[in-house]
Amino acid sequence: MAVATDVSNRELKARCGLDLTGDARHRLNDAGLVNSPKVGRELRHELTEDGWDWAKKEFSQPYPPRADTGTRGMYLILSRFSEFLDRTNQSADAIFTPPAKDLGIRLRKAVTELAEAPGEWVALSQLRLHLSDVPRKELDAALSAAYQQKDLVIMADADERRLSAADRAAAVRIGGEDHHLIRLATS
């Protein structure tokens, strides 16, 4: 999880000081939490969706009985991760997966993840929460660029009476008009 990509035992040992072999690997594979396909002469380990879900649930668990001070502190920190993930409606991989270098890619991925179905509208207030690590100016510039390239459809909400204060604050101003909704462009 901490490396957020598939790794061999050699890479896992070098990066994290541990490896995944024998019964431990079999238990994780059998539980559907880790896939370990053989690539060439080595196994490559990667968390599955169920593995990420398990990790998110583990973040909110109380510390184990007879835990030492360090373990108790770690579980306190994990509980804050859990609260953040719940508040921003993200999965555990949001913490461990490095952000894409191209904000446009992150933007399209976020819209896809937030939409209830393909082509559905997403409130910019939701999107800003999801991309809370991106400074507003940068996100506004990426939204404007995507709008001009017609990668994404961004529009004002026609029924302004239903807009919350958060929706109004999250709007992006394009062409002298506040826009509140976004979706992927369809071909």
C-alpha positions in Angstrom: 0.0 0.0 0.0 2.8 2.4 0.9 4.3 2.1 -2.5 1.0 2.4 -4.4 2.1 0.3 -7.3 3.0 -3.3 -8.1 6.3 -4.4 -6.6 8.5 -7.4 -6.5 9.8 -8.8 -3.1 13.2 -7.3 -3.9 11.7 -3.8 -4.4 9.4 -4.2 -1.3 12.4 -5.2 0.8 14.4 -2.2 -0.4 11.6 0.3 0.0 9.9 -0.9 3.1 12.2 -3.5 4.8 9.8 -6.4 4.3 8.8 -9.0 1.8 5.7 -10.9 1.0 6.3 -14.7 0.9 4.9 -18.0 2.0 1.8 -18.3 4.2 1.5 -14.5 4.5 1.3 -14.0 0.7 -1.1 -17.0 0.3 -3.4 -15.6 3.0 -3.5 -12.2 1.4 -4.0 -13.7 -2.1 -6.7 -16.1 -0.9 -8.5 -13.3 0.8 -8.5 -11.3 -2.4 -6.6 -8.4 -0.8 -3.4 -8.7 -2.9 -2.7 -10.0 -6.4 0.7 -11.6 -7.0 1.0 -12.5 -10.7 4.3 -14.0 -11.9 6.1 -11.6 -14.3 9.1 -13.2 -15.7 10.9 -14.9 -12.9 9.4 -12.9 -10.0 6.1 -12.3 -8.4 4.7 -8.7 -8.5 2.4 -7.8 -5.6 -0.3 -5.2 -5.9 -3.3 -4.3 -3.6 -6.7 -5.1 -5.1 -9.8 -2.9 -4.7 -10.8 -5.1 -1.8 -7.3 -4.6 -0.3 -7.7 -0.8 -0.5 -11.1 -1.1 1.0 -9.7 -3.2 3.9 -7.0 -0.6 4.5 -9.6 2.2 4.7 -11.6 0.2 7.2 -8.5 -0.6 9.2 -7.8 3.1 9.5 -10.9 3.5 11.6 -10.3 0.5 13.9 -9.3 1.0 17.6 -5.7 0.1 18.5 -5.1 -3.5 19.4 -5.2 -4.6 23.1 -1.8 -4.2 24.9 -0.6 -1.9 22.1 2.5 0.1 23.0 2.6 3.9 22.8 3.9 4.0 19.2 1.2 1.7 17.9 -1.5 3.8 19.7 -0.1 6.9 18.2 -0.1 5.3 14.7 -3.8 4.2 15.1 -4.7 7.8 16.1 -3.1 9.1 12.9 -4.8 6.4 10.8 -8.1 7.4 12.3 -7.5 11.0 11.0 -6.8 9.6 7.6 -10.1 7.7 7.8 -12.0 10.9 8.7 -10.4 12.7 5.8 -11.2 10.0 3.3 -14.8 9.9 4.5 -15.2 13.7 4.4 -13.8 13.9 0.9 -15.4 10.7 -0.4 -12.1 9.2 -1.4 -10.5 5.7 -1.2 -7.4 4.9 0.7 -5.3 5.0 -2.5 -5.8 8.8 -2.6 -3.3 9.0 0.3 -0.7 6.7 -1.2 -0.9 7.2 -4.9 1.3 10.0 -6.1 -0.6 12.7 -7.9 -0.4 12.7 -11.6 2.0 15.3 -12.9 -0.5 16.5 -15.4 -3.4 18.2 -13.6 -5.6 17.7 -16.7 -5.3 14.0 -16.2 -6.1 14.2 -12.5 -9.1 16.5 -13.3 -10.6 14.0 -15.8 -10.0 11.1 -13.4 -11.7 12.9 -10.5 -14.7 13.8 -12.7 -15.0 10.1 -13.7 -14.7 8.9 -10.1 -17.2 11.5 -8.8 -19.9 11.0 -11.5 -22.6 8.6 -10.4 -22.8 7.3 -14.0 -20.8 8.1 -17.2 -21.8 11.5 -18.6 -23.4 12.6 -15.3 -22.9 16.1 -14.0 -20.6 16.7 -11.0 -20.8 19.8 -8.8 -17.6 21.8 -8.7 -17.9 21.9 -4.9 -17.5 18.1 -4.9 -14.6 18.3 -7.3 -12.8 20.9 -5.3 -13.1 18.8 -2.2 -11.8 15.8 -4.1 -8.8 17.8 -5.4 -8.3 19.7 -2.1 -4.5 19.5 -2.5 -4.6 21.6 -5.6 -4.4 25.4 -5.1 -7.5 27.2 -6.3 -5.7 29.3 -9.0 -4.1 26.1 -10.5 -7.4 24.2 -10.5 -9.2 27.2 -12.1 -6.5 27.4 -14.8 -6.9 23.7 -15.5 -10.7 24.0 -15.6 -10.4 26.9 -18.1 -8.0 25.0 -20.3 -10.1 21.8 -20.3 -13.2 24.0 -21.1 -11.3 25.6 -24.1 -10.0 22.2 -25.3 -13.5 20.8 -25.0 -12.2 17.9 -22.9 -14.8 18.6 -20.2 -18.2 20.3 -20.3 -18.5 23.0 -17.7 -21.7 25.0 -17.2 -23.6 27.2 -14.9 -26.4 25.6 -12.9 -29.6 26.9 -14.6 -31.5 26.7 -11.3 -29.5 29.1 -9.2 -32.0 29.0 -6.3 -30.9 25.5 -5.5 -27.2 26.4 -5.2 -25.7 26.2 -1.8 -23.1 28.7 -0.4 -20.5 26.0 -1.0 -21.7 25.6 -4.7 -21.4 29.4 -5.2 -18.0 29.6 -3.6 -16.7 26.7 -5.7 -17.8 28.2 -9.0 -15.2 28.9 -11.7 -15.5 32.1 -13.7 -15.2 31.5 -17.4 -16.2 34.1 -20.0 -17.6 36.4 -17.4 -20.0 33.7 -16.0 -19.9 31.5 -12.9 -19.9 27.8 -13.8 -20.9 25.2 -11.1 -21.2 21.9 -12.9 -18.8 19.7 -14.8 -18.9 16.4 -16.8 -16.7 14.6 -19.3 -17.3 15.6 -22.9 -18.9 12.9 -25.0 -17.9 12.4 -28.6 
